[in-house]
């Protein structure tokens, strides 16, 4: 394996909490990646990487100049993480006080479970899943700390039928509260939301029966499908999956059953391919000849941590990637729904323009 890939592996393993003796020999060189001027691709993991270096007393093996830069970035990102965590605590307090059940998702769920609360990874937004019946009450509550994002005129219909609602928070840094009523866009996967709630568990950090987290098995499938929509396995996706497997040892048979129900077994396989490649976690799944052909056909459509993130995924690329989906009928439904939303957005824009001319 090339030195560059070994450096990427070192950073992923450091963020995942592996001890010093398990790290590749180039881990010191790998830290140079984190001292570059632009580290946006790794910023979410610098805090747990720093914590691992500190707890394993590895800083004595790091050059002074690299240590100084890393410490400066750690302090800057820790400030951001602290602000975010304070907002999570505030939102959790409102939910608990008003007895609104919520499942914390992604980064919001990681602190106190996959990561030490004091050294949790940075997240982009705060994501929570709530019952559809509670959304109106929740929006009223959240109006005290943020405001609903004004609808984009070009996406008015799409926003009204989205699986999530964005509430920008009145914080000293820009980030949002994302309120989910479903995990994914409509028609993409066959997710039984009731099963998510029934198997969810109390979040150990908050110790409240209304603040919950997905079961480890559902978390693993969700990581795979969330990455699928981004068409990339970003570093924090893989580190979250690695930590989840090492900490919770999820029941793989149950994970496979959930993936089959959602229609994403082949997609889950691609996640395990990445975990096998970067961490040596054995891939427990066995695919049919058709499923293996799908993965060969998709080729390098999925980006991985060795390739910089672009966050610019075209709809055509999403449809091409859905060749990995287990059920083609859902691919057709998802594509048709996407096109229908685009058409309706254009229709509504036309209505707005015609009304403006009439008023004038």
Secondary structure, 3 states (H helix, E strand, C coil): CCHHHHHHHHHHHHHCCCCHHHCCCCHHHHHHHHHCCCCCCCHHHHHHHHHHHHHCCCHHHCCHHHHHHHHHHHHHHHHHHHHHHHHHHHHHHHHHHCCCCEEEEHHHHHECCCECHHHCCCCCCEEEEECHHHHHHHHHHHCCCEEECCCCHHHHHHHHCCCEEEEEECCCCCCEEEEECCCCCCCCCCCCHHHHHHHCEECCCCCCCCEEECCHHHHHHHHHHHHHHHCECCHHHHHHHHHHHHHHCCCHHHHHHHHHHHCCHHHHHHHHHHHHHHHCCCCCCCCCHHHHHHHHHHCCCCECCCCCCCCCCCHHHHHHHHHHCCCHHHHHHHHHHHHHHHHHHHHHHHHHHHHHHHHC
